Amino acid sequence: MLKLQSKETDLLTVNDLTALEILEDLRQDNAMETLEQPTTLSQRTRRIDVDQEAPMSGLKSPSQFLPQMPLDAIDTFSDLVVKDLIELREQKTSRRWQDNLTKAQRVAIRNLEGDKTIICKPSDKGISYASSVQDLSDKTQFPSFLRTTPSDNFQAYGLAKLVIYFNWTWIGILAEDNDYGQQGSQLLKDELEKADVCVEFLLAIPRVFSGKIAENVIEVLERSTAKVIVVFSSGNSVYRIMQRVSSRKITGKIWIASDGWSTFSKLSTAELLNICEGTLGFSVRRGYMPGFKEFLESLFPSRTPEDIFLRTFWENTFKCKWPFQVQNHTVSGIVHEVPTLCTGSEALEALDLPFLDMSDLSTSYNAYNAVYSVAHALHNLKLCQPGEGPFVNRTCADVQDFQPWQLLYYIRNVHFTNSNGEEVFFDVNGNPPGVYDILNWQVTSKQTFKFVTVGRFDSRASSGLELTINQSTIVWNGVEKQVPRSVCSESCSLGYRKIAQPGKPACCFDCILCSDGEISNKTDSTECMKCFDDDWPNHQKDECVKKPMEFLSYEEPLGKVLAAASLGVAVLPAAILIIFIQRQNTPLVKANNRELSYVLLVSLCLCALCSLVFIGRPVTATCIVRQVAFGITFALCLACILAKTVIVVIAFKATKSDNKIKRWVGPQLAKSIVIMAMAFQIILCAVWLILSPPSVERVKSYKIGTIIVECNEGSPAAFWCMLGYMGLLAMISFVVAFISRKLPDCFNEAKFITFSMLVFISVWLSFIPAYLSTRGKYMVAVEIFAILSSSCGLMSCIFIPKCYIILLRPDMNTKNFLLGRGKFNTKKLK
């Protein structure tokens, strides 16, 4: 005979018929005598039916199957049998009885007394089919303890896997205040923390009901934001809590049941249907035991009249009394009605009894495997061949006279396949594999719960494949159609990162947008990743993309406008040049030094065209050409203007002086001035290109998210020296022209040169701060604008009045008019 379970997980606790083969000899030999029970079971346990009190007169043969018993009576019943066994062994008659037993029979009796979870005093010997506490796996404390029910370590790991499977990261835990609840819940919490699942609370459920503690638990449940509550407890303790949950109307929770209450049918009440619907629970695997149902149906008290448990079960099942218990008597003048008498021949199969329900025999199945483990161990012990044994000097144990440790060796090493095709064996800690059915509580049409298998946990499976779930068969609580969410904070989407909320667990966080230059390409990122220098986050900040290149291109509107303006400005001096060439023999063209005018108009045309080099993506060649071309062409313009101004002054001085000054008047002077002015600018540009030539530069820090492609001038000093020299030529031209502004009007070009230099100097003085305050394409646009503006200013002030006379007032284009002897002069034009 093996052991009763200590946890209230099954209504029926029985032994398999095969399990009694060893002990059956005791009853057949009449070796065990009936003992008087010191106290009645009715005094020490709650009865099956509280309205009936049937005294237990004595303990009969332990080889009989146990009838259906109330859940909360099983532990007490175990204590009663333990006490009887201990007393039995202490009696002399018991010792004499044991003297007649074989060694195997004495071992079987010792196994009867081997474990706290079974009908015995605390010890570390035996095979348990219901004790799942993790501490029992400690072989230093319990070296001889084995079990056929999985350790809570497997259950805690499986429950954690279940929570992780549904992506629940914010849960609560309730644990019964005993070893089963406290150790199991702590194992569960440790597994959840490894998976970054946060536990909002871990509360103890008192074994002895306390209204104050229960009220504290309910208040926590009311305030809790966790939708998933894992309960490591026995059924009765959960029932008391659920009653209060129902009375306070706490709904919307998903309850996860440990094997201690995953099939607790007492919760199938109308008031708890909406509370417990959708519960998921772990249940120890169930198996089929051949011949077991037939054996139960064959039970009759008439066949085993000494079985007091069967007699009590019979009374409660058929609502009858045994004849020897019926007495007619009168109390205070009242005659009690004679009840229905039990015959002992009533048929159990005619009734729809949970006792005969074979659908949930998880605990019985564990007992079945425990018995067969002992049987196989004894069988293997018997088959040992001398000289091939596992003990010292390869000896074998004597099947008629062996030591407990010898049998224990064989039990530890059993490995067989039972009638269900399942392997039965023990690991190094004396535990079987962790195999559980996952049950879903679904409401039936009869307003009760049915426990539907929706998955399985098998610790023997490969890592990551231990848990299998059929989600389509799960019914959730209430109106939930999809898997409920249980999180403290919603997941941070792409482009955001988590930041912990002060004083709260890691699962409670706020989501903040990634900083500039950073991305987050997965949900719930704890930090953002920086993009490479050439990359930049997209608008959603979930991907790095190539930074856009910024430069003044022909495709954008600004580039198109400036290119068109450049061409337009270049056309005007070209048109004027054509006019001057066509009218080259006219007095006005000849009087203004037509060679210098031609060169000036060509240089103005080149100045306008050189601005086109500034547009487009910069490359090394364009960076070198554009500033040099700009500097040299403008230096040529200013040199021609300076030559014109100097020649005007000398020409008028020559009319009032001796012939020495007249020698300087002529084409050679103009050429000399232009060549000398140009030479210095060319030398400066040559030194610049040799020592520190301009190059292409990619500026990434000036504008966020953009790479500015521009020309690095190489030597800023050389660039500003080039501009400074142009400014010097302009100032000299302005001063000379200003001095000669009072020369005779008709021949004097100095007035127009003065205005042109004022325009030129104003444009470039405005250019300096604008150029220094911008970068990228706008800096280029400023320089192009300054080039075109100054070119237009020079052309307008110097050549437009001449074009007016040549084209619209040909009567003024005469030598007499230019010498002031004609009818018209410039004053009359005002």
C-alpha angles and dihedrals in degrees: 000000000000133000144296118241120248097206120077097237102120135038091211125057114177143151125239116251090240090055091068099055092100096045097038089081088065093063095039091053090048087231096137114068128202112268126209112245109233092214132013122255089235088064094051106032141036110262126238089245114025090202091063126058116193114174119228106230101189150334115269133188114330089217093081124100117250118245123227109294136186113267097237091052096060097081092046091047088053091053091051093053091045090054091049092049092049092049089046092056092047093056120092090225087056091053091050089049092052092051088069095052126099121241092256090053092050090050090051091052091050090052086055089064100039110103141037092229090058133052097293144078119277112291141134099241129095144042117283123200097190111028109104102162111135095226090069088069089067102105092192089066100028106026095160099041121114132166141190095210116081121259118255086244088073091045093050090049091048094048090050090051089051092053091047092047091061093042094243108161101167117056143150128225129211117189132185112243097250138081092276094053101035098044093041094049092048091052089049093049091051092051092048093050090053087057093047093250113147124223112215093194142351112203132178122233109213117235089214104056114250119183093204095052092043090052090052090052091050092049090053090049090051093052094041120110092195112106095194120070121184113204120198102189149100121272101255094053091049091048093059091050093046091053090059092043088056094047091052091046095234102170138162095059125131109218120208112201128207118218089268093077107006091113099029102142094190087083090065094101128128093245093054100043095092091042100050100031111121094024114157117210142180115231127183109253117275125221142182120253112200114234095006098113091046089052092052091049090052094059114119126165089220089066095049106026092166092064104101093181093057091049091053091046089051093052093052095043099049097028093236142122130230114247095242090057096053116093127170110221139145124234117192089343095307119124114209118226115250109248127224111284124233116233099185091231099087114128117243094195090064089068130071097234130168083218089074096042107118095183096093113037099137096134093038089050090054089051089049091055092045092055093047090048090059091043092052091046091053090046092052090046090054093048093055112123119218111258092023099068126125096236134082113317087006092287127160131225119253107245089212094049117020135147121248091243090056092056089043089058092057093044091053091052100045115126117171142140116246129213091277092058093251123136115241119202142126128241125222090281093051093254130132121226115287104251119162137169115226110224130198120206108228127177116241129209088260090062094249133111126262119195108228119193107233101164149351139234118209119177090198092068123098118278110284093017099074093100124060121180132182100207094183091069096051120105113201128207119282119329095346111129098168130047106290117241121234111184135136091217130014115252118274109245126225113297093033134089133207124253118188120246109237114259095006134103121273091261090066110077146136125238119232128183117256115258122254111290094023134098139191114208098180135052121262094018114177092205139015125241123234118236121233118266093262093046135073134188118265121237093276091046092227098110138035114234131182113278113248115252114235121207136126103275133182090237097065122078095246092053092048093050094048092046091051091047090051092053091045093051090047092052094055098062089041090055091047090049090054090050092049092049090050091049097036094127095052117108094244094054094045093044091058096055098260095205091059090044091053092050092045092051091048091049091049089052090050091047090057093045094048089065087069088068088063091061120080134038110323118245129175094262095051091045090056096043103044102060093038092048091047093049097046097044093049091045087054091051093050092044090055091048091048090050091050091051094047092047091051091053094045092046093057092042090052091060090060100037141062125277094274092081092043088065090069094052109096146073093292094066093053092048092048093051093048093046094047093047092047095046095064093049092048092049091049092051092046092053089047094053092046099047103033115359121192117262141182115276131191109210112198102166103056099068120028114240094007135093111216111211109203143143117270105215090219094216114033088189092059091048093052091043089056091051090043092054090051088051090051092054090048093050092049091049090048094050094047092045091048091053092050095045093107096058116118110301103229096055099029115107093167093089092061092044089053092055092044091053091049089054093045095049092045092052095050095042087055090046095061100066093037091050093048094048098053137062137194123010094350092058088053091047090053092053092047090049091051091050094049094042095050091044091052091046093054093044094046098048097043107032110023094072089050092048088051092056094041096048105027106023107036088156088071093051093087134113093239091053093049091049090050096248097108131094093258134054135173094270090063089056093064 
